Amino acid sequence: MTRKRLPVTRKGISHSVVIGDKHKLYIQTGEYDDGQLGEVFIRLDKAGQELRVYDVLATCISIGLQSGVPLATYIHHLKGQHIEPSGVTDNPDILIATGIADYLGRWLELKYLHK
């Protein structure tokens, strides 16, 4: 399997959301020239060591996307995951998230799946 690296200079989206009134999540993406998703970065404000696993998740998603794994595969497995923190969000398109993975999957679906 060949890994298709992103261009050195690329477009993407920077997004922030609050989940459960206290966990601020930052998602940043990198796109290929055609607008397809090629990388994801996740950062949490005031994240404890146990939440750093999301850095690893983002790296795995990025490597998979660059190696040809369809985004829909990740979305299918992320959506509906019940892992704290969860709760109401400040995103009017995703009012409630059952966890960070669920939010990430649903947000990626909204922004990239039908591009």
QUIQUIRA-V964950 format. One record per backbone hydrogen bond with DSSP energy under -1.0 kcal/mol. CO is the residue of the C=O (numbers start at 1). NH is the residue of the N-H. Records with the same first field share a line. If there is no record, write none. Layout:
CO: NH / NH
This chain:
11: 31
13: 29
15: 27
17: 25
19: 22 / 23
23: 19
24: 45
25: 17
26: 43
27: 15
28: 41
30: 38 / 39
32: 35
36: 32
39: 30
41: 28
43: 26
48: 51
49: 52
51: 54
52: 55 / 56
53: 57
54: 58
55: 59
56: 60
57: 61
58: 62
59: 63
60: 64
61: 65
62: 66
64: 69
65: 68
66: 4
70: 73 / 74
71: 75
72: 76
73: 77
74: 78
75: 79
78: 81
81: 83
87: 97
88: 20
91: 94
95: 89
97: 87
99: 103
100: 104
101: 105
102: 106
103: 107
104: 108
105: 109
106: 110
107: 111
108: 112
112: 115
